Each structure stands twice: as structure tokens, then as C-alpha cells.
Amino acid sequence: MGFGRHPHLPLGTRFGGWVVKLSVRIRYADPGALAELVRAAEDLGFDGVWISEPWGVDAASVLGWCAARTTRITLGTHVASV
């Protein structure tokens, strides 16, 4: 079958007492590409999207921008400069 999503098991499927949740980590991208990636992750059933915080870009504002374009996916930052 190769890599990828199993055709008969939705994401979040329970295996015994475990729940499998998958997220996507996205590095900085231009707004058009970022919107497409976040919407695709949501449409494919991923549980979350994690955004990196490169130099000079605030992850919180990027996540807010992503939140305005999604409906149910979890959003977070995996590295935040303080």
C-alpha cells in the first residue's frame, strides 16, 4: 500500500486504549501557500497544524491568520522566541 493514510481508517481512530492523532508542522511559507496547506491538512482530517517562528515573524499573528481560514483544526507553535 505504501505510505499515507489507510483508506478504511479515519484519522483519530482508536487502537485498543490509544487514539492516533496526526499533526502537520509547517515552516514559514508565503500567505497563499500557507492558506492552502492549512486548509488541506484540515480537509484531510489532520488533528493539528504547528507553525514555526522564523526570525522576524511572530508565530501568534500567523496562527491568528490561519485560524480565520479554518474551522476545527488545532493550531499551535512548536518554537517561540521569547
Secondary structure, DSSP 8 states (H G I E B T S, - for coil): --SS--TTS-TT-EETTEE---EEEE----HHHHHHHHHHHHHTT-SEEEE---TT--HHHHHHHHHTT-SS-EEEES----
